[in-house]
Amino acid sequence: MNAPFPDAFSKYRTVFAMSVQRELTYRASFLMDRARSVTILIAFYAFWSAIFQDRADFAGYTRAQMFTYVLGMNVLNALVFSDKTWEMIYEINTGKISSYLIRPISYIGACVSRDAADKLTQMLSAVIEVALAWWLLRVPLYAPRDPWTYAAFAAAALLAVALYFLMSYAVSSLAFWTAESGGPRFCFELFLAFASGGFFPLDVLPGLMRRTFESLPFASLLFFPLNVFLERLGPGDLARGFAVQVFWIVCSGFLVRALWRRGLRAYGSEGG
C-alpha cells in the first residue's frame, strides 16, 4: 500500500513539470523577460561605473561590493520576484479557479508549484547572464570571508522568497472583490522594485526612509539578503533582519488565510 504523502506530493510535482514545459513553450515571452533583465543590468553597470570612475567607495560600498550588489541583485531578483500568482487574478475573474476548488488539490500548493517552475527557469537564465557579464566586463566582485555567510545568505534569500510569495498572493486575492485588481498589483510590483533596493542600495536614501523600509517587509526582499552576502551587517543587525523577515512572513500568512476565506465566500455568493 502506497503512503499518502508521496501521492499528494506527486500532484504538485506534476503541476511543476507542466509549468516548466509551458515556460519553455512560450519562448517569446520568456526571451522578452530576459532581454529586459539584461537591459537593466547593462544600465546599472554603466551608471555605477560612472559613479566609481573617480572614487574608491560610495555610501560605504567599495567598488567590488557595489558591483557584487548589482550582479547579485539580478540573480536574486529572478529568484524572489519571478512568480505566477498574477495568474490568480485571471483565474478568479474568468471562473477558472472553480476547477481547482473541486479537485483534491490545494490551490496555494498549485501556485507554489507554478512559482517554483518560473523561478527555476528565470534564475538559471539570470545566473548565465551574470556569469557572461562578469566574464565580458571583468568587474571586481566581493567574496565573503566567513563560510557561514553563505548559509546566512541562503536562509535570508529563502525567507525573502516566502515573504514575497505571500505578499503577492494577498494582493492578487483582491480579484475576489474587483475585476480591476491588475492595476493595484502593477503599482505594488513597481513600488517593491524601489523599496526593496532593486534600483539601488537603500543606503543612499535619507535615514528615516531607509529605517522605515527596513522595518516594513520591503527591504527584507533584496536589500537585506544582499547585505548579508556582502558582510556589511553585524550580529545585532543580522538578528534584527531575520526577525523582521519572520515577523512579516507570519503576518502575511495570517492575512492570506483571512483574505482567502472571505474571498471564497464572496466568490461563492457571486457564482451561486
C-alpha positions in Angstrom: 0.0 0.0 0.0 1.4 3.3 -1.0 1.9 6.1 1.5 -0.4 9.1 1.1 2.3 11.7 1.3 4.1 10.6 -2.0 0.7 10.5 -3.8 -0.1 14.1 -2.6 3.4 15.3 -3.5 3.1 13.8 -7.0 0.2 16.1 -7.8 2.3 19.2 -7.2 5.3 17.6 -8.9 3.0 17.2 -12.0 2.0 20.8 -11.8 5.6 21.8 -11.5 6.6 19.7 -14.6 3.7 21.1 -16.7 4.6 24.6 -15.7 8.2 24.1 -16.8 7.0 22.8 -20.1 4.8 25.8 -20.5 7.6 28.3 -19.7 9.7 26.7 -22.4 6.8 26.7 -24.8 6.2 30.4 -24.7 9.7 31.3 -25.7 8.9 34.8 -26.9 7.6 35.9 -23.5 10.5 34.3 -21.7 13.0 35.9 -24.0 11.4 39.3 -23.6 11.7 39.0 -19.8 15.3 38.1 -20.0 16.0 40.9 -22.5 14.5 43.4 -20.1 16.8 42.0 -17.3 19.9 42.2 -19.5 19.0 45.8 -20.4 18.6 46.8 -16.8 21.8 45.0 -15.9 23.7 47.0 -18.5 22.2 50.3 -17.4 23.1 49.7 -13.8 26.6 48.7 -14.8 27.0 51.9 -16.8 25.6 54.0 -14.0 27.8 52.7 -11.2 30.9 52.6 -13.5 30.4 56.4 -13.9 29.9 56.9 -10.2 33.1 54.9 -9.3 35.2 56.5 -12.0 36.8 59.0 -9.7 36.2 57.4 -6.3 37.1 54.3 -4.3 33.8 54.0 -2.4 30.3 55.3 -2.3 27.7 55.2 0.5 30.0 52.8 2.4 30.3 50.4 -0.5 33.6 49.6 -2.2 33.7 49.2 -6.0 33.8 45.4 -5.6 30.9 45.4 -3.2 28.8 47.7 -5.4 29.2 45.6 -8.5 28.6 42.4 -6.5 25.3 44.1 -5.3 24.4 44.9 -8.9 25.1 41.4 -10.3 23.7 39.7 -7.2 20.6 41.8 -7.4 19.9 40.5 -10.9 20.1 36.8 -9.7 18.1 37.5 -6.5 15.5 39.5 -8.4 14.9 36.4 -10.6 14.6 34.2 -7.6 12.4 36.4 -5.4 10.2 38.3 -7.8 9.6 35.8 -10.5 6.2 34.3 -9.7 2.9 33.2 -11.2 0.4 34.5 -8.6 -0.7 37.1 -11.1 -2.5 34.2 -12.9 -4.7 34.1 -9.9 -6.4 37.3 -11.0 -7.3 35.8 -14.4 -8.5 32.6 -12.9 -10.8 34.3 -10.4 -12.1 36.8 -13.0 -12.9 34.0 -15.5 -14.1 31.5 -13.0 -11.3 29.1 -13.8 -10.5 28.9 -10.2 -13.6 26.7 -9.7 -11.9 23.8 -11.4 -9.2 23.9 -8.7 -11.7 24.1 -5.9 -13.5 20.9 -6.9 -10.2 18.9 -7.2 -8.3 17.2 -4.4 -5.5 19.7 -4.6 -4.6 22.8 -2.7 -4.8 25.9 -4.8 -2.0 27.6 -2.9 0.1 24.4 -3.3 -0.5 24.6 -7.1 0.6 28.3 -7.0 3.8 27.3 -5.2 4.5 24.6 -7.8 3.9 27.1 -10.7 6.1 29.7 -8.9 8.9 27.1 -8.4 8.9 26.3 -12.2 9.1 30.0 -13.1 11.8 30.7 -10.6 13.9 27.7 -11.9 13.9 28.9 -15.5 14.3 32.6 -14.7 17.1 32.1 -12.1 19.1 29.7 -14.3 18.9 32.3 -17.1 19.9 35.1 -14.7 22.9 33.1 -13.5 24.1 32.6 -17.1 23.6 36.3 -17.8 25.5 37.4 -14.8 28.4 35.0 -15.5 28.6 36.3 -19.1 28.5 39.9 -17.8 31.3 39.2 -15.3 33.4 37.5 -18.0 32.9 40.2 -20.6 33.2 43.2 -18.3 35.7 41.9 -15.9 34.2 43.8 -13.0 35.6 43.2 -9.5 33.5 41.1 -7.2 33.3 40.6 -3.4 33.7 37.1 -2.0 32.5 36.6 1.7 35.4 35.8 4.1 33.3 33.8 6.5 32.0 30.4 5.2 28.9 30.8 7.5 27.9 33.9 5.4 26.8 31.6 2.6 24.4 29.8 4.9 23.1 33.0 6.3 22.6 34.4 2.8 20.8 31.3 1.7 18.4 31.5 4.7 17.7 35.2 4.1 17.0 34.5 0.4 14.6 31.7 1.1 12.8 33.8 3.7 12.6 36.6 1.1 11.0 34.1 -1.4 8.4 33.0 1.1 7.6 36.6 2.1 7.2 37.9 -1.5 5.0 34.9 -2.4 2.6 35.6 0.5 2.6 39.4 -0.2 1.9 38.8 -3.9 -0.7 36.2 -3.2 -2.5 38.6 -0.9 -2.5 41.4 -3.5 -3.8 39.0 -6.2 -6.6 38.0 -3.8 -8.2 41.4 -4.3 -9.6 39.9 -7.6 -12.3 38.3 -5.4 -13.8 41.8 -4.9 -12.8 43.7 -8.1 -12.1 42.9 -11.7 -9.6 45.7 -11.8 -7.1 44.2 -9.4 -4.4 44.1 -12.1 -3.8 47.9 -11.5 -3.1 47.6 -7.8 -0.8 44.7 -8.4 1.2 46.6 -11.1 1.7 49.5 -8.6 2.6 47.0 -5.9 5.3 45.5 -8.0 6.7 48.9 -9.1 6.8 50.2 -5.6 8.5 47.0 -4.4 11.2 47.3 -7.0 12.2 50.6 -5.5 11.5 50.0 -1.8 13.3 46.6 -1.7 16.6 48.0 -3.1 16.1 46.8 -6.6 17.2 50.0 -8.2 20.0 51.0 -5.8 21.1 50.1 -2.3 18.8 51.7 0.3 21.9 53.3 2.0 21.6 56.2 -0.4 18.2 57.1 0.9 17.6 59.5 3.8 17.9 57.8 7.2 14.2 57.9 8.1 13.1 56.5 4.8 15.7 53.8 4.9 14.7 52.8 8.5 11.1 52.7 7.5 11.7 50.4 4.6 13.9 48.2 6.8 11.2 47.9 9.5 8.5 47.1 6.9 8.8 44.0 4.7 10.2 45.7 1.7 14.0 45.8 2.4 13.8 42.1 3.5 13.3 41.1 -0.1 16.6 42.2 -1.7 18.5 44.7 0.3 18.8 42.6 3.5 19.9 39.3 1.8 22.5 41.2 -0.4 23.9 43.0 2.6 24.2 39.6 4.4 26.3 38.3 1.4 28.4 41.5 1.4 29.1 41.0 5.2 28.0 44.6 5.9 25.9 43.6 8.9 26.9 42.9 12.5 25.4 40.2 14.7 22.8 42.5 16.0 21.7 43.7 12.6 21.6 40.1 11.3 19.3 39.1 14.1 17.1 42.1 13.6 16.9 41.5 9.9 15.9 37.8 10.3 13.4 38.8 13.0 11.8 41.3 10.6 11.6 38.7 7.8 9.9 36.1 10.1 7.6 38.6 11.6 6.2 39.8 8.2 6.0 36.2 6.9 3.8 35.3 9.9 1.7 38.5 9.4 1.4 37.9 5.7 0.4 34.3 6.3 -2.5 35.3 8.5 -3.5 37.9 6.0 -3.5 35.5 3.1 -5.6 33.0 5.2 -8.2 35.7 6.1 -8.4 37.0 2.5 -8.8 33.5 1.0 -11.6 32.6 3.4 -13.5 35.8 2.9 -12.7 35.8 -0.8 -14.2 32.3 -1.3 -17.4 33.5 0.5 -17.6 36.5 -1.9 -16.8 34.3 -4.9 -19.4 31.7 -3.9 -22.1 34.3 -3.3 -21.5 35.8 -6.7 -21.3 32.5 -8.5 -24.2 31.0 -6.7 
